[in-house]
Amino acid sequence: MVEQITDKLGRPIRDLRLSVTDRCNFRCDYCMPKEIFGDDFVFLPKDELLTFDEMVRIAQVYTRLGVKKIRITGGEPLLRRDLDKLIYQLNQLEGVEDIGLTTNGLLLKKHGQKLYDAGLRRINVSLDAIDDAVFQAINNRNIKASTILQQIDYAVAIGFQVKVNVVVQKGVNDDQIVPMVQYFKDKDVQIRFIEFMDVGNDNGWDFSKVVSKDEMLEMIEQNFDIEPVAPKYYGEVAKYYQHKDNKAQFGLITSVSQSFCSTCTRARLSSDGKFYGCLFSTVDGFNVKSFMRNGATDNELFEQFKALWNIRDDRYSDERTEQTVANRKRKKINMNYIGG
């Protein structure tokens, strides 16, 4: 029996995002800059991470509150050993209609078939440039864009539905928008361009680095004949367009210029087992891991998750100004713990 609940702003809960690791094999400046996450950086020890059984138990309780979609995030989730076992277990839960995974794509050839066999069908690949030199400068690991493109082709070939996510920064990779639209136009892959957000504490964000959705759309319209596409469901974050000639679609995510807080239906569990109601949350998330490990029953978890959602009033992107950004600086949870 599902209990329909809403938060203080009337938003239902539909999505659960599970971060399975804080580790990553890239060092992108907007997420895990190498100056901070160097070779001597201490990541979470294994016993500080949620176990797969704990994640499945959490997910099962959340389905009783209306969660239908689960997304696996990180860090880089493919660094978590035996991830296919988690996917398989989550797929057995009644009420779960969709499971997705966000990855940088580097390990898809290594793990993709196992994940597909476990029931995973949808993957979002983060790829911020199609030019090798630009991409290498962003990931700070000398990894070529062509390497990730090969991994994407492999994933599509074995049956995955793949979307590509591009975080656009002014003067860094905004010149990649048109070439990437062109490249993916004739492939069975949707590309989505995301306005640069002030996630975490270390990415050097300010408004001057944002390329707005309108600016991106103008670039694309100058090179392609396109038309808008109607939203597919409540809470869809991307505004989609399609090419008039072959109907291939791409999306623009207006995380800064036109926020979508009013329809946000996502609960988030960080890699160290804390609940957050917002991607831009401060670091005082509720410690679900400790609550569970101290003996909480499923009914107690249910009541706690319900209470956390009932008091949720996060709408940071609606309220974002220079002053709110300054006030929150050094206080938000980092992206490698909570995912995108």
N, C-alpha and C positions, 0 to 999 in steps of 0.2 A: 504494500500500500504506500503510494507516494503522497507525502504531505507537501502541498504547494505553499511555499513561503516567499516573502519579498523582503527587501531591505528597507531602510528608512525612506528611500527615494522611489519605492515601488517597483524595484527591479527584481525579477525572479532569478533563481540560480539555475544555470543550465550547463555550465562548463567547469571542469576541474583541470587545472594545470599542475602536473607533477614534475618537479625538478629532481632528477635522479643522481646528479653529481654536480659539484662545483668546479670540476676540472675541465680544461679545454686544451686542445692542441694548436689553437690559433692564439694570437695576441693582438686582436683588432683594437685600435685606439679607442673606439667608442664603447667598448665593453670591458676588455681586460688588457689595458695598456702595459707593454712590456716593462716600462719603467717601474711599475708597481708590482706586477705579477711576474717577477723575474724568476730565474732558475732556483733561487733559494726560498721562494714563496711557499708557505706552509698551507696546504689544503686540508680539508676536513679528513680526520682519520675514519676508517671504515665504520667503527661503532657509533660515530656521530651521524652517519647517514641513516635515513629510513631504510629498513629492509624491504624486500619485495612483498613479503607477507603483510607487513605493516601498511604498505601502500595499497595493497588489494583490500585490506580491511577498511581503510579510510575511504577508498573509492566505493566500496559496497554500501557503507553508511551514507555517503553522499547521494547515491542513487535514490535513497528513500526520501531525499529532499528535493529531487527533481533534476539532478545531474544526468545528462544524456551523452555528453561528449567529453572525452578525456584527451589531453595532449601531453605527450612526454617531452620534457625540455631538459636543459642543463644550465650551465656548462654545455659540454658536448656530450649528449646522452649516449652516443655509441662508444664512449670510453667506459661505460658501466658494464662490467662483465655479465654475461648471460642475460642481456636485456630481452632477448626473445622469450625467455621464461616468464618475465613480467607481462609482456604483451599477451602471451597465451592465457595467463590467469585473468587478466582484465577482460579479455574477450569472452570469458565464461560468465561474466556478471550479468544478471538480468537487469534490463533497463539501459545498459550501455549500447548506444546506437552507432557510435563512431569513435575511433581511436586514431589520433594523428601523432606525428613526431616531427620536431624541428631539429635540424642538424646542419653542420657546415658541409656535409657531404663527402668528406675525405675518406671515410671508412665504409662507404656504401657497398663497394665490391666485396669487402671482407665480410660484412654482416648482413647485407641486404636480403639474400635468399632465406636465411634463417628467420629474419623478421617477417618476411612475406609468408613463409610457411606457418608462422605462429598466428597469422591473421591480420597483420598490419597491412593497410592498403594506401594510406595517405602520408606523404612526406612533404614537408616544407624545407627547402634547401636555402640557406643564407649564402648569397653570392653577390658581392657589392661592386663587381666590375667584370667585364668580359675581356678587357685588355690585360695581358699577363703582368706587365710592369705596374699598372695601377693597382691590380689586385694584390700583388706581392707587397707593395708599399702599405696596403691596408692591413693585411693579415700578419705582417712582420714575422713570417716563418718561411719566406721564399717559396711559397706554394703557388703554382701557376693557376690561372683561371681555367686553362685548357684541361688541367687535371680534374677539376671539379666538373667541368662539362662532360668529360668522359664518364664520370661516376653517375651523373644525371642520366645520360644515355643508357647506361646499364640498368639503372633503376626503372626507367620507362620500359625497357625491353623485357624485364621480368614481370611487369604488370602493375607497378606502382602508379598512382596518380600523383604527379609531382607539381608543386608550385615553387617558384623561385622568389625569395624575398630580397629586396635591395634597399639598404639604408642609404639615403642620398644626403651627402654633405656638400655644401657649396664650396667650389674650388678644389674639391677632393675627387669626386667621382660623378658630378652632375653631367659631365661630357659623355658618360656611359649610357645615359638614358635611351637615346635614339638608337645607338648600335645594339643595345640589348633587346629593345622592342623588335627590331628587325630580325635579330638572330632567332628569337623564340616564336616569332609570328607563324612560321611554318612547321613548328614542332608541336607535339601534343603536351605542351607545358605552359601553364599560366605564369606570368611574371607580375610581381606586385612591387611598386615603389613606395617606400615608407619615409615620411618626413622625419628628419633627425630629431630624436627625443632626448630629454635630460634624464635618462635612466641611470641610477647609481650615483656614485660620488666622483668618479675619476675620468669622465670622458670629455671634459673641457667644453661642455655645451654652452652656447648662448644663441640668442635669436638670430644673430647675423649669419650663423652657419646653416640655417634652415632654408631649404628650397621648398617653397610651398606647393601644394597640389596644383594650384592655378598656374604656377610657373612651369611645373612639369608638363601639365596638359598642353600648354601653349607650345612647348618644344615638340611634343608628339604630334599635335595637330598640324604643325608646319611641314611635317614629313609623311603623314599617313592620313588616309580618309577613314575616320572613325565615327562611332555613335555610342551614346550611353546605353547601359543595360540596367534593367530594373533590379532592385535588391532581391536576393533569394530567400532571406529569412530575417527575423527580428534580431538585431544586434550585430548584423554583418558589418565588419569594420572597414572593408574596402569599398570604394566606389568603382564599379567595373565599367569598362568600355569594350567595344569590339570593332575589329576591322570590318569594313563594309564588304570587302571582296570575299574573304574566306571565313568570317565570323569568329576568328581567333580572338580570345579575350585577354585583357590585362587589367590590373587594378592599381588604384592610387589610395594609399592609406593616410588620412589627414589627421594624424595624431596630435598635431600642434595647431594648424590653422582652423580646423573644424573638428573639434573634439567629439568623441562618441561616448562620453561618460554616461549619458542618459539611458543608453541601452546596453551597458556592460553587465554581463551575466556570469563573470568569471571569478571562481575562487582559486587561490594559488597556494600550493604547498612548496616551501623552499627545500633545498637539498638537505638542510639540517632539521627539517621537520616542523617548520613553523607556518601557521596560517597567515596569509595576507589577503586583504580584500582589494588590493590595487597594485599595479605594476610600480607605482611611484610611492609605495608605502614607506613609512619610516621604520627603523630597525626594531620596533617593539612588537613584532608579531606574536600571536598566541602560540605557545610551545606545545603543539599536538603530540610530538614525540614523547616528551616527558609525561604528559597526561596519560598517554597510553601505557608507557612503561611503568607507571606508578599504579597500574591496575584498573584503569577505567574500563567499564563494560561497554558493549556496543550501544546500549541505550543511553549511557552517559555521554558517549561520543556524539550520538545523534542530538541530544539536547544541547551539548556544547556547540556543535556546528550550527545548529538552528539559532542559538543565541548570538553567535558571532555574525551571522548573516543579518539577523533582525536589527542589529545596531550599526550595520555598515552604512556609512554615508560618504564614502570616498568619491570625490569628483575633481581630482587634482588638475586634469587637463582643461576642465571648464574654468578653473580658477587661476591657471598659470599666468603669472606676470613676472616682470623682472624682480619684484620684491619677494614673491612667493618662492621663486627659484633661489634667491639669495638666502631666504630664511631656512630652506630645506637643505641647503648645501651641507655635505658631510653627515647628513642624517638618514638618507635613504638607503635601502638595502641594495647591494650591488647586483648587477644583472646576472653574474655567473651563479648566484645562489637561487635566483627566482625565475630565470628564463625570460623569454621575450613575450 
